[in-house]
């Protein structure tokens, strides 16, 4: 029997004999039933409310979690971008260090060229004088020889003269001195040209100026500077057209040419050809420099003018060459384009206006 | 210790007429009765005539305990004659809640002497901030002097509570009894048995024992939702859902707070103890068996340091338990009886707050919704 019923029976029936207590007993039992219903309803009601509340809490938590996850995702993305940026910065740092080194070497070369220029000048001048003096001396010797045939010398003097002539091999001497002088003049002229080209190329000691310049001479002097890089495995074919002087900063265009030549030389793995074609096209001059190298993959082609983009191992390429070239050509109000086919070669097409717009020559 | 116990009801009168004799002249008489009966001063005067030499100490209740019976609208009278223990009474009135702490201190100081072993207090149940009152006592008394007691009740009406301290019962009073001497052994225990349920909520707006908002929503509104149609019965029906309170940084199981009154105007609820901001609360619900187990376990706690069955046990149990257990309320008193044995006199009342340490080593606190037992034995 239920404990409460037992209690009710004891209180209202067993402990009392009064008949009216039966009513009290029934009232108590009924009240207990009612109370039980009320309690159960209350519990059910509470359960519903609680369940609602907990569901709401749960939803809130889930939303909070979602928001947090989104924040976390964004943070992670930012972190990855930062990582990439750090890597790029590291690369840029090493490339700038390399560029700095190259710039120093350029300055050094310009300095050396400047120092060599003076001695080369007087050596050149002396050799020219020497050539004249020697020619005069040869005239004198010829005159002596003619006189010798006309005047009968005594045998003693004649023997002495012949002995010296045989000893110095005058015939050979005259011929060889001529060759030596010609070669020396040729050599010194070449040295002069190289020094001049280095100076022209670097223009380290010049203020940037816009001048009407001969692009062919610019290309030639650049080829001369790059000669060491090219001479053993590259044949240069020049298809120079009839082009006018172009208003430009030639030293900067020379840098562009050098970049293209060096890149072409690297692209040519065994032996190959660089063809330089120039022509006038309306108010512009078009320069095409093509090589028979390995070519550039299509994906890379799109990025070659990006700063710091390089396919060369760290330390070998700055990744700045073509982007600087792009900048230089843009500043000249020209265009530079690339066409390439893997395995066949690459062609750079540079178009430059003959005259610069009047108000647009600053900021180089 | 000699004890005489009797009860009075309107229909039956005294079961046995209280009477001091030459070999039974009590120093202390506990009177627990309903507010209506205590308001009738004739009853007090009658009792005073039965025991002219005793301290008459008591309060209004939400139910009187006499032996294992729980009655409403009765007087439960227990006269105690100590053989070796001395007692002293201190009384104070509290005009407003803010005075609770200093009054607690003042009362404790009045009673404090070297041989003080225990303090039992009965306090007004509506005006006094029980938490602050207990703090006043705890901070003044040495560690070995434990305070137990309770806040007086007024059925499920929450309108007027009375304290009786050797004078006609009055409102806004606190009476404290000091027990002196080494021959008195006191046991105490306090346990609830309510189960927390539903989400944990943060107290976002409160002031002392007045609660405004939980999780930034009106606390009163929450109670109304849960009570449904029983919301009309507030504040009494609020007792069905006490709050489990855990203060920030606390590691213990927390304490239980029960509602005393509501204020629709300020949308606030007043609790029997403080509800500090930033503490965590959870609604609690009753489970009959666990409430009864709680009472039984509280009785076991009183026995921790005592080997023999106590001579007197004062049971102070919360009105909330009575509202839930209804006809089964006596089961918790019978549970206590089973533990303490047949030789113990049981008296007590249903209260608006219980005062006791949780365990023998804990700090004294104001509790709600518990069965709190204080036992006395003289050797």
Interface residues (C-beta under 8 A of the other chain):
Chain A: X3 X4 X7 X8 X28 X31 X32 X35 X38 X41 X42 X43 X45 X46 X49 X50 X53 X54 X57
Chain B: X197 X198 X199 X225 X226 X227 X228 X230 X240 X285 X326 X327 X328 X330 X331
